[in-house]
């Protein structure tokens, strides 16, 4: 990072985060959830945007891609005052993504967690703002399906609803058809929790839950395991005892179990205006002072990460007989070369002539760090094509080490430094040595292949120097790491372990993302509502070994029956699972059984044998 984030909600990019998405250079991590990860970036004009990169598991599902493309097209039609508009997307890349306007404000969930419940006036303005947003979203043919406090941002001039329509894209994928429900249990409608029809009235129920949460700081259906909360939503009445009198009419009607009895969005706005002693007007004073004060922190945005240093110039890139083809009319964005020709920094033409193909160019190197004079920005990423900017193509090696400007670009009137003169004497000596080694190798190959010991001795004495030279240049394979064993690890339900920890201690996934969407090397997931109980990895792949296979480093490297999770019903005492993490650790998890019926908590017991850093980490 070129500058540290100004607060904890701007998390620095990690090794597994991309540097660029769709031509946008990333600056920080804004958050992560079940559908993907959100990054901060900027448009070419400097406007901040939020880019959501969809999880790879969803991107691999053809049905998700089809639905995601439909939902993005619909979302681009949503241009309400209380929504964050979609401004760019890629639904066909390796990992789908979409970009929305960045809203410099906390989510409702974050604001309530840090500052407590909102006053009645703020809740009424919040409710009418979200109702207006839903009116525009529903008008585009979209049902949000995952309306919750984390998807309502508090801006200085009113709320903003985000992530509309994305949940529908995942609703019938292979992932969700095997037990992963779309939506947040505490903010689901009864028909959504019981697999009924999802309609715009489903979002109205969620709006009632959001209003009650903002006013009380808690869920009106209580806390606890997801299946328990869903049961209360379907079968029990909400607890509205802590709700202000002014808010009860609108919340009560929104939380009707029968979707047909819930109010329309226009009726919700009317009920809120009736409950307010003064006309409802959005303004800069709609939030409490302590919440409004936190908005300025989110305006101190971090800059994008700098580009890594360039590679040193190669002979091919600096050959004197290679020069750019002359042009009297350079393309937009090119820099004039001193000789009147085209600069090697000419971007690729946006629309090439149909009769003349553009010349092939070498792969672009990474520009040098730091700003150059005359406003030249070598670290600027390629502008996205939807803004009309061409993609820049830089010849490899055209950035000399230690210089921020290309050799052909005038730097304050001074000519570029002359290249060093070649040391001819050293080259001649080196050539003689190389020729001698090659000659010895050729003579050795022409000698007869004697099988007796004497012949072997003579041949070996003649080729010793050449053989030793070859072996000296061959990299030696590093020795395998020593295994470390841990006995009797009790892993509670919905907990995970990381193999890098010593000892590995079970813990919950950070940021409330859940073990299915976290980064655990090995997890135990259990959901009694859907009858789902499994062991899996969110950071690699695993293989359930057969009885004839012995758990070892060699075995784990050889087997290829990869998956990401196995059901508990497939395990018996002594079953072994190979786990290969993306961080390069390899482990054998030996299943030792589960807790009994009388135990106060549900857990599994494993023995772990871990080979840390046993594999090379593959860079994506």
VMD Tcl script that draws the C-alpha trace (Angstrom):
set ca {
  {0.00 0.00 0.00}
  {1.24 3.44 -0.80}
  {-0.57 4.90 2.17}
  {-1.99 3.24 5.22}
  {-5.76 3.06 5.51}
  {-7.20 5.75 7.72}
  {-9.36 3.47 9.84}
  {-10.08 -0.16 10.53}
  {-12.79 -0.31 7.84}
  {-10.08 0.14 5.16}
  {-8.21 -3.15 5.41}
  {-4.90 -3.50 3.53}
  {-4.70 -5.86 0.58}
  {-3.28 -9.29 1.39}
  {-1.16 -11.66 -0.64}
  {-4.20 -13.53 -1.99}
  {-6.02 -10.33 -3.04}
  {-5.73 -9.22 -6.67}
  {-3.93 -5.96 -7.44}
  {-6.18 -5.06 -10.39}
  {-9.76 -6.03 -11.24}
  {-11.10 -5.20 -14.69}
  {-8.49 -2.46 -15.17}
  {-9.23 -0.87 -11.78}
  {-6.25 -0.81 -9.41}
  {-7.41 -1.79 -5.93}
  {-6.69 0.34 -2.86}
  {-8.14 -1.52 0.14}
  {-10.54 -4.22 1.32}
  {-13.94 -2.89 2.38}
  {-15.45 -6.16 3.56}
  {-16.28 -9.78 2.81}
  {-19.42 -11.87 2.89}
  {-21.01 -15.06 1.68}
  {-21.15 -13.93 -1.95}
  {-17.70 -12.43 -2.28}
  {-15.23 -9.73 -1.28}
  {-15.55 -5.96 -1.68}
  {-12.63 -3.67 -2.57}
  {-12.11 0.08 -2.80}
  {-10.89 1.46 -6.12}
  {-11.19 4.59 -8.29}
  {-12.45 5.54 -11.73}
  {-9.97 7.19 -14.13}
  {-11.40 10.54 -13.02}
  {-10.64 9.78 -9.38}
  {-14.14 8.94 -8.12}
  {-14.09 6.17 -5.48}
  {-16.00 2.99 -6.28}
  {-16.70 -0.30 -4.54}
  {-15.88 -3.46 -6.52}
  {-17.46 -6.73 -5.44}
  {-15.61 -9.83 -6.67}
  {-17.85 -12.90 -6.59}
  {-16.49 -16.04 -4.94}
  {-14.83 -18.48 -7.32}
  {-17.24 -21.28 -6.33}
  {-20.20 -19.31 -7.70}
  {-18.28 -18.27 -10.81}
  {-17.74 -21.93 -11.70}
  {-21.50 -22.56 -11.80}
  {-22.95 -21.92 -15.31}
  {-26.45 -21.29 -13.94}
  {-25.13 -18.67 -11.54}
  {-23.32 -16.89 -14.37}
  {-26.48 -16.80 -16.46}
  {-28.58 -15.42 -13.62}
  {-25.84 -13.04 -12.49}
  {-25.68 -11.55 -15.98}
  {-29.46 -11.04 -15.95}
  {-29.45 -9.46 -12.50}
  {-26.58 -7.09 -13.32}
  {-28.43 -5.89 -16.42}
  {-31.53 -5.29 -14.30}
  {-29.51 -3.60 -11.54}
  {-27.98 -1.17 -14.03}
  {-31.49 0.17 -14.62}
  {-31.85 1.07 -10.92}
  {-30.99 4.75 -10.57}
  {-32.75 5.76 -7.35}
  {-31.65 8.42 -4.87}
  {-31.38 5.81 -2.11}
  {-29.40 3.15 -3.97}
  {-25.74 2.76 -4.89}
  {-25.86 2.55 -8.72}
  {-24.03 -0.19 -10.63}
  {-21.53 1.51 -12.94}
  {-19.48 -1.38 -14.36}
  {-19.31 -5.18 -14.36}
  {-17.82 -8.30 -15.91}
  {-20.06 -11.34 -15.87}
  {-17.91 -13.53 -18.12}
  {-14.41 -13.33 -16.62}
  {-12.68 -15.95 -14.48}
  {-14.30 -14.38 -11.41}
  {-17.38 -12.24 -12.06}
  {-17.43 -8.76 -10.50}
  {-19.46 -5.59 -10.44}
  {-18.62 -2.03 -9.43}
  {-20.95 0.41 -7.67}
  {-20.58 3.95 -6.41}
  {-18.71 4.13 -3.11}
  {-20.89 5.37 -0.25}
  {-18.82 7.06 2.50}
  {-20.92 5.88 5.40}
  {-21.14 2.95 7.84}
  {-23.66 0.18 7.46}
  {-26.64 0.18 9.79}
  {-25.22 -2.95 11.42}
  {-21.88 -1.23 12.09}
  {-23.48 1.99 13.38}
  {-25.79 0.19 15.82}
  {-23.00 -2.08 17.04}
  {-20.75 0.91 17.76}
  {-23.22 3.63 18.83}
  {-26.39 1.79 19.83}
  {-29.99 2.19 18.68}
  {-31.05 5.22 16.62}
  {-33.61 7.80 17.79}
  {-37.17 7.58 16.50}
  {-36.74 10.48 14.04}
  {-33.73 8.79 12.45}
  {-35.57 5.45 12.25}
  {-38.53 7.07 10.47}
  {-36.23 8.74 7.93}
  {-34.35 5.47 7.52}
  {-37.59 3.58 6.87}
  {-38.95 5.98 4.26}
  {-35.57 6.12 2.52}
  {-35.31 2.31 2.28}
  {-38.95 2.17 1.15}
  {-38.15 4.57 -1.71}
  {-35.12 2.47 -2.63}
  {-37.25 -0.69 -2.72}
  {-39.81 1.09 -4.89}
  {-37.12 1.72 -7.54}
  {-35.61 -1.77 -7.15}
  {-38.97 -3.51 -7.47}
  {-39.78 -1.27 -10.45}
  {-36.79 -2.80 -12.24}
  {-38.22 -6.28 -11.67}
  {-35.83 -7.14 -8.83}
  {-36.56 -8.58 -5.39}
  {-33.65 -7.89 -3.05}
  {-33.97 -11.17 -1.07}
  {-31.14 -10.27 1.32}
  {-32.19 -6.92 2.79}
  {-30.43 -6.62 6.16}
  {-28.60 -3.98 8.24}
  {-25.29 -4.82 6.57}
  {-26.81 -3.93 3.17}
  {-28.12 -0.52 4.28}
  {-25.45 2.19 4.34}
  {-25.92 5.45 6.25}
  {-24.81 8.37 4.06}
  {-24.90 12.02 5.09}
  {-28.07 12.68 3.08}
  {-30.00 9.47 3.74}
  {-29.69 5.68 3.57}
  {-28.42 3.69 0.59}
  {-29.50 0.13 -0.24}
  {-26.80 -2.06 -1.82}
  {-26.41 -5.63 -3.16}
  {-29.90 -5.78 -4.66}
  {-30.55 -8.73 -6.96}
  {-27.28 -10.58 -6.39}
  {-28.87 -13.10 -4.03}
  {-31.28 -14.26 -6.74}
  {-28.38 -15.19 -8.99}
  {-27.21 -17.70 -6.39}
  {-30.64 -18.98 -5.44}
  {-30.64 -22.09 -7.66}
  {-26.94 -22.79 -8.09}
  {-25.32 -26.09 -7.21}
  {-24.03 -24.52 -3.99}
  {-27.41 -23.42 -2.67}
  {-29.16 -26.60 -3.80}
  {-27.04 -28.58 -1.33}
  {-28.06 -26.72 1.78}
  {-26.61 -23.20 1.62}
  {-29.55 -20.81 2.04}
  {-29.52 -17.36 0.46}
  {-30.42 -14.64 2.92}
  {-29.64 -13.83 6.54}
  {-31.80 -15.91 8.93}
  {-32.57 -13.09 11.40}
  {-33.94 -10.94 8.54}
  {-35.79 -13.53 6.46}
  {-39.51 -13.53 5.85}
  {-41.56 -16.61 6.85}
  {-42.12 -17.64 3.23}
  {-38.39 -17.32 2.57}
  {-37.48 -19.43 5.62}
  {-39.96 -22.16 4.63}
  {-38.98 -22.25 0.92}
  {-42.13 -20.48 -0.21}
  {-42.64 -17.95 -2.99}
  {-40.39 -14.90 -2.75}
  {-42.11 -11.66 -3.84}
  {-41.66 -7.90 -3.25}
  {-43.62 -8.42 -0.01}
  {-40.64 -10.47 1.22}
  {-38.55 -7.29 1.19}
  {-41.31 -5.45 3.06}
  {-41.04 -7.98 5.90}
  {-37.27 -7.42 5.98}
  {-37.84 -3.65 6.08}
  {-39.97 -4.08 9.20}
  {-37.19 -6.10 10.83}
  {-34.62 -3.45 9.88}
  {-36.71 -0.63 11.35}
  {-37.15 -2.58 14.61}
  {-33.42 -3.39 14.72}
  {-32.46 0.27 14.19}
  {-34.84 1.37 16.99}
  {-33.96 -1.32 19.56}
  {-30.49 -2.50 18.61}
  {-31.62 -6.15 18.56}
  {-33.64 -8.63 16.53}
  {-37.31 -8.85 17.50}
  {-37.11 -12.64 17.00}
  {-34.16 -13.07 19.34}
  {-30.70 -14.47 18.85}
  {-29.24 -17.98 18.78}
  {-28.69 -20.70 16.17}
  {-30.08 -19.95 12.74}
  {-32.59 -22.80 12.81}
  {-34.01 -21.55 16.12}
  {-34.43 -18.00 14.80}
  {-36.09 -19.26 11.61}
  {-38.50 -21.39 13.64}
  {-39.57 -18.35 15.69}
  {-40.03 -16.26 12.50}
  {-42.33 -18.91 11.02}
  {-44.28 -19.89 14.15}
  {-44.04 -17.18 16.83}
  {-44.88 -13.51 17.27}
  {-42.11 -10.86 17.32}
  {-41.13 -9.22 20.61}
  {-42.01 -5.53 20.12}
  {-41.91 -4.60 23.81}
  {-38.82 -2.41 23.37}
  {-40.21 -0.58 20.32}
  {-41.31 3.06 20.56}
  {-45.06 3.68 20.26}
  {-44.64 5.81 17.13}
  {-43.00 2.93 15.26}
  {-45.33 0.07 16.21}
  {-48.02 0.57 13.52}
  {-45.62 0.39 10.58}
  {-43.45 -2.39 12.04}
  {-46.44 -4.52 13.07}
  {-47.99 -4.39 9.61}
  {-44.68 -5.09 7.86}
  {-44.19 -8.21 10.02}
  {-47.50 -9.81 9.07}
  {-46.99 -13.52 8.36}
  {-49.35 -13.35 5.39}
  {-47.59 -11.45 2.57}
  {-50.95 -10.17 1.32}
  {-51.54 -8.33 4.61}
  {-48.28 -6.39 4.50}
  {-48.49 -2.72 3.46}
  {-47.35 -1.39 0.12}
  {-44.27 0.81 0.00}
  {-46.47 3.90 -0.49}
  {-48.46 2.96 2.61}
  {-45.24 2.54 4.61}
  {-44.14 6.07 3.70}
  {-47.57 7.41 4.62}
  {-47.53 5.60 7.99}
  {-44.11 7.03 8.79}
  {-45.23 10.57 7.96}
  {-48.27 10.13 10.21}
  {-46.03 8.99 13.06}
  {-43.68 11.99 12.77}
  {-44.59 15.26 14.55}
  {-42.79 17.21 11.80}
  {-42.62 16.64 8.03}
  {-39.97 14.08 7.15}
  {-37.11 15.69 5.24}
  {-33.76 14.08 4.57}
  {-30.82 16.30 5.43}
  {-27.40 16.38 7.00}
  {-28.94 16.29 10.48}
  {-30.89 13.06 10.01}
  {-28.36 11.00 11.99}
  {-27.27 11.35 15.63}
  {-24.13 13.45 16.09}
  {-21.87 10.53 17.02}
  {-22.89 8.55 13.92}
  {-22.60 11.57 11.63}
  {-19.12 12.25 13.01}
  {-17.92 8.84 11.82}
  {-18.79 9.69 8.20}
  {-15.77 11.98 7.82}
  {-13.45 9.07 8.62}
  {-14.64 7.29 5.50}
  {-13.71 10.26 3.34}
  {-10.01 9.83 4.18}
  {-9.53 7.25 1.45}
  {-6.32 5.28 0.94}
  {-4.52 5.52 -2.40}
  {-4.21 2.52 -4.76}
  {-1.27 0.20 -4.21}
  {1.86 1.14 -6.19}
  {2.97 -0.98 -9.11}
  {5.99 -3.24 -8.44}
  {9.40 -2.12 -9.79}
  {10.10 -2.92 -13.47}
  {12.30 -5.68 -14.79}
  {15.75 -4.63 -16.08}
  {15.88 -3.90 -19.82}
  {16.58 -6.82 -22.12}
  {18.78 -6.92 -25.19}
  {15.75 -7.38 -27.44}
  {14.08 -4.29 -26.03}
  {17.17 -2.07 -26.40}
  {18.49 -3.31 -29.76}
  {19.55 -0.29 -31.87}
  {17.98 -1.63 -35.05}
  {14.48 -1.79 -33.53}
  {12.55 1.46 -33.63}
  {8.89 2.38 -33.59}
  {7.26 2.90 -36.92}
  {6.93 6.60 -37.81}
  {3.62 8.34 -37.57}
  {2.70 11.94 -38.20}
  {-0.65 11.56 -36.44}
  {-0.11 9.81 -33.10}
  {-3.07 8.26 -31.37}
  {-4.70 10.10 -28.45}
  {-2.67 9.73 -25.29}
  {0.68 9.16 -27.01}
  {3.83 11.06 -26.12}
  {5.78 12.60 -29.03}
  {9.21 11.10 -29.56}
  {12.17 13.46 -30.09}
  {12.92 12.05 -33.54}
  {9.45 12.82 -34.81}
  {8.38 9.19 -34.69}
  {5.90 7.56 -32.38}
  {6.88 7.09 -28.75}
  {7.20 3.52 -27.45}
  {4.45 4.48 -24.98}
  {1.79 4.71 -27.68}
  {-1.37 2.97 -26.43}
  {-2.92 0.25 -28.52}
  {-5.46 1.72 -30.92}
  {-9.07 1.39 -29.83}
  {-10.31 0.79 -33.37}
  {-7.59 -0.56 -35.66}
  {-7.82 -0.08 -39.43}
  {-9.55 -3.04 -41.09}
  {-6.85 -3.17 -43.78}
  {-3.81 -2.92 -41.54}
  {-3.30 -5.13 -38.52}
  {-1.66 -3.61 -35.47}
  {1.93 -4.80 -34.96}
  {2.48 -7.39 -32.28}
  {3.90 -5.93 -29.09}
  {5.80 -7.63 -26.29}
  {4.15 -8.18 -22.92}
  {4.02 -4.94 -20.90}
  {6.37 -4.67 -17.90}
  {5.31 -3.17 -14.60}
  {5.88 0.61 -14.51}
  {8.28 2.12 -11.99}
  {7.13 3.42 -8.64}
  {6.83 7.11 -7.92}
  {5.57 10.06 -9.90}
  {7.44 11.33 -12.94}
  {7.75 14.96 -14.09}
  {5.36 16.67 -16.50}
  {2.37 14.86 -14.92}
  {3.33 11.50 -16.41}
  {1.86 8.66 -14.33}
  {3.66 5.38 -15.05}
  {1.86 3.63 -12.20}
  {-1.60 4.41 -13.60}
  {-3.46 1.17 -14.51}
  {-5.01 0.70 -17.95}
  {-8.24 2.64 -18.12}
  {-11.37 0.50 -18.56}
  {-12.57 0.51 -22.12}
  {-16.08 1.62 -21.20}
  {-14.66 5.08 -20.45}
  {-13.24 5.33 -23.96}
  {-9.62 5.12 -22.90}
  {-7.35 2.78 -24.89}
  {-5.28 0.12 -23.21}
  {-1.62 1.16 -22.96}
  {1.07 -1.20 -24.27}
  {4.62 -0.73 -23.02}
  {7.61 -2.51 -24.61}
  {9.42 -4.75 -22.17}
  {12.50 -3.19 -20.66}
  {11.65 0.37 -21.76}
  {11.69 1.53 -18.14}
  {15.38 1.78 -17.11}
  {15.95 0.83 -13.49}
  {15.93 3.90 -11.29}
  {14.20 6.17 -13.86}
  {10.53 7.08 -13.88}
  {10.55 8.21 -17.52}
  {11.03 6.32 -20.81}
  {14.31 7.00 -22.69}
  {12.42 8.60 -25.58}
  {10.46 10.99 -23.38}
  {12.22 14.37 -22.77}
  {12.97 14.84 -19.08}
  {13.25 18.59 -18.41}
  {15.40 19.21 -21.49}
  {18.20 16.79 -20.61}
  {19.06 13.93 -22.99}
  {18.87 10.40 -21.60}
  {22.13 8.98 -20.24}
  {24.31 7.20 -22.80}
  {24.34 3.41 -22.48}
  {27.53 1.92 -21.03}
  {30.13 0.76 -23.57}
  {30.35 -3.02 -23.85}
  {33.36 -4.71 -22.31}
  {34.65 -6.61 -25.34}
  {37.58 -8.28 -23.57}
  {35.36 -9.88 -20.97}
  {32.97 -11.14 -23.63}
  {35.82 -12.77 -25.62}
  {37.15 -14.60 -22.55}
  {33.67 -15.77 -21.62}
  {33.10 -17.06 -25.16}
  {36.33 -19.06 -25.10}
  {35.38 -20.72 -21.80}
  {31.89 -21.63 -23.04}
  {33.31 -23.05 -26.29}
  {35.81 -25.18 -24.35}
  {33.09 -26.67 -22.14}
  {30.88 -27.44 -25.14}
  {33.83 -29.07 -26.93}
  {34.57 -31.36 -24.00}
  {30.92 -32.39 -23.83}
  {30.82 -33.21 -27.59}
  {34.05 -35.29 -27.39}
  {32.67 -37.22 -24.41}
  {29.52 -38.10 -26.33}
  {31.57 -39.38 -29.32}
  {33.60 -41.83 -27.21}
  {32.45 -45.52 -27.19}
  {30.19 -46.54 -24.30}
  {32.43 -49.00 -22.41}
  {30.62 -51.31 -20.03}
  {33.61 -52.62 -18.06}
  {34.81 -50.93 -14.92}
  {38.03 -49.72 -16.52}
  {36.15 -48.11 -19.35}
  {33.76 -46.48 -16.90}
  {36.71 -45.08 -14.94}
  {38.32 -43.61 -18.07}
  {35.06 -42.10 -19.29}
  {34.29 -40.65 -15.89}
  {37.74 -39.08 -15.62}
  {37.35 -37.45 -19.01}
  {33.87 -36.03 -18.30}
  {34.25 -35.19 -14.65}
  {34.66 -31.47 -15.10}
  {31.75 -31.16 -17.48}
  {29.48 -33.30 -15.30}
  {30.37 -31.42 -12.16}
  {29.72 -28.11 -13.90}
  {26.26 -29.27 -15.01}
  {25.31 -30.58 -11.58}
  {26.50 -27.41 -9.90}
  {23.97 -25.37 -11.90}
  {21.03 -27.72 -11.13}
  {18.91 -26.51 -8.19}
  {18.61 -29.08 -5.43}
  {15.12 -30.06 -4.31}
  {14.58 -28.93 -0.72}
  {14.12 -31.61 1.89}
  {10.59 -32.39 3.02}
  {9.56 -30.71 6.29}
  {9.30 -32.77 9.46}
  {5.73 -33.67 10.47}
  {4.22 -32.28 13.66}
  {1.42 -34.24 15.36}
  {-1.40 -33.02 17.60}
  {-3.64 -35.49 19.40}
  {-7.26 -35.15 20.47}
  {-8.31 -31.78 18.98}
  {-11.98 -31.18 19.84}
  {-13.56 -29.04 17.11}
  {-17.00 -27.55 17.99}
  {-19.65 -27.15 15.33}
  {-19.13 -24.20 12.97}
  {-15.49 -23.82 14.03}
  {-12.27 -24.09 12.03}
  {-8.52 -24.55 12.51}
  {-5.53 -23.04 10.72}
  {-2.53 -25.30 10.11}
  {-0.07 -22.42 10.54}
  {-1.09 -22.06 14.20}
  {1.01 -23.94 16.75}
  {-0.90 -25.58 18.25}
  {-3.92 -25.33 15.92}
  {-6.81 -24.14 18.09}
  {-10.44 -24.24 16.86}
  {-12.02 -20.83 16.36}
  {-14.89 -19.16 14.54}
  {-14.44 -17.57 11.12}
  {-13.49 -13.88 11.38}
  {-15.89 -11.07 10.43}
  {-18.89 -13.36 10.96}
  {-18.49 -14.82 7.46}
  {-19.05 -18.41 8.64}
  {-16.73 -21.36 8.15}
  {-18.16 -22.16 4.71}
  {-16.98 -18.78 3.39}
  {-13.98 -18.18 5.65}
  {-10.35 -19.19 5.18}
  {-10.14 -22.19 7.50}
  {-7.81 -25.02 6.54}
  {-10.21 -27.53 8.19}
  {-13.72 -26.84 9.53}
  {-16.72 -28.63 11.02}
  {-20.05 -27.30 9.73}
  {-23.41 -28.34 11.19}
  {-26.90 -27.01 10.46}
  {-29.74 -29.04 11.96}
  {-32.41 -27.11 10.05}
  {-31.21 -28.47 6.71}
  {-29.70 -31.70 8.07}
  {-26.28 -30.59 6.85}
  {-23.22 -31.86 8.74}
  {-19.80 -32.05 7.14}
  {-16.06 -31.61 7.43}
  {-14.44 -29.38 4.83}
  {-11.83 -26.83 3.88}
  {-12.31 -23.24 2.74}
  {-8.63 -22.82 1.90}
  {-7.66 -25.65 -0.41}
  {-8.82 -29.19 -1.19}
  {-9.12 -32.52 0.58}
  {-9.32 -36.24 -0.15}
  {-11.01 -38.90 1.98}
  {-8.57 -41.82 1.94}
  {-9.60 -45.43 1.43}
  {-8.91 -48.07 4.07}
  {-6.03 -49.37 1.96}
  {-4.33 -45.94 1.80}
  {-2.04 -44.88 4.61}
  {-2.08 -41.22 5.55}
  {1.34 -39.78 4.73}
  {2.90 -36.87 2.88}
  {3.61 -39.12 -0.13}
  {0.01 -40.36 -0.21}
  {-1.44 -36.86 0.05}
  {0.75 -35.71 -2.83}
  {-0.30 -38.64 -5.00}
  {-4.09 -38.80 -4.56}
  {-6.24 -36.61 -6.81}
  {-9.83 -37.37 -5.78}
  {-10.18 -33.74 -4.72}
  {-13.23 -32.23 -3.07}
  {-13.88 -29.44 -0.57}
  {-16.08 -31.24 1.97}
  {-17.21 -34.70 3.06}
  {-20.25 -35.68 5.05}
  {-19.89 -36.90 8.63}
  {-21.86 -40.01 7.65}
  {-18.88 -41.02 5.48}
  {-16.50 -41.10 8.46}
  {-15.81 -43.85 10.96}
  {-13.33 -44.00 13.82}
  {-9.86 -43.94 12.22}
  {-10.94 -42.44 8.87}
  {-8.16 -40.29 7.43}
  {-8.49 -37.14 5.33}
  {-5.68 -35.50 3.36}
  {-5.93 -31.70 3.41}
  {-3.81 -29.59 1.02}
  {-4.09 -25.90 1.86}
  {-3.47 -23.04 -0.55}
  {-0.80 -21.79 1.87}
  {1.33 -24.87 1.06}
  {0.61 -26.89 4.23}
  {-0.32 -30.58 3.99}
  {-2.10 -32.41 6.80}
  {-3.64 -35.78 7.60}
  {-6.73 -35.46 9.80}
  {-7.65 -38.71 11.55}
  {-11.28 -38.80 12.71}
  {-11.74 -40.04 16.30}
  {-15.50 -39.65 16.74}
  {-18.03 -37.07 17.89}
  {-19.53 -35.92 21.17}
  {-22.30 -37.93 22.80}
  {-25.97 -37.07 23.13}
  {-25.53 -35.94 26.76}
  {-22.70 -33.52 25.92}
  {-23.57 -29.81 26.36}
  {-22.04 -28.97 22.95}
  {-21.58 -30.74 19.65}
  {-17.99 -31.34 18.52}
  {-15.76 -33.70 16.54}
  {-12.39 -35.07 17.65}
  {-9.39 -35.27 15.32}
  {-5.73 -36.20 15.44}
  {-3.72 -33.92 13.14}
  {-0.35 -34.53 11.49}
  {0.87 -31.41 9.67}
  {3.72 -30.86 7.22}
  {4.04 -27.08 7.15}
  {5.20 -25.41 3.92}
  {5.45 -28.77 2.18}
  {4.32 -27.45 -1.20}
  {5.16 -24.39 -3.25}
  {2.50 -21.73 -3.04}
  {1.07 -21.16 -6.51}
  {0.67 -17.49 -7.39}
  {-2.55 -16.63 -9.18}
}
mol new
graphics top color blue
foreach p $ca { graphics top sphere $p radius 0.5 }
foreach p [lrange $ca 0 end-1] q [lrange $ca 1 end] { graphics top cylinder $p $q radius 0.2 }
display resetview
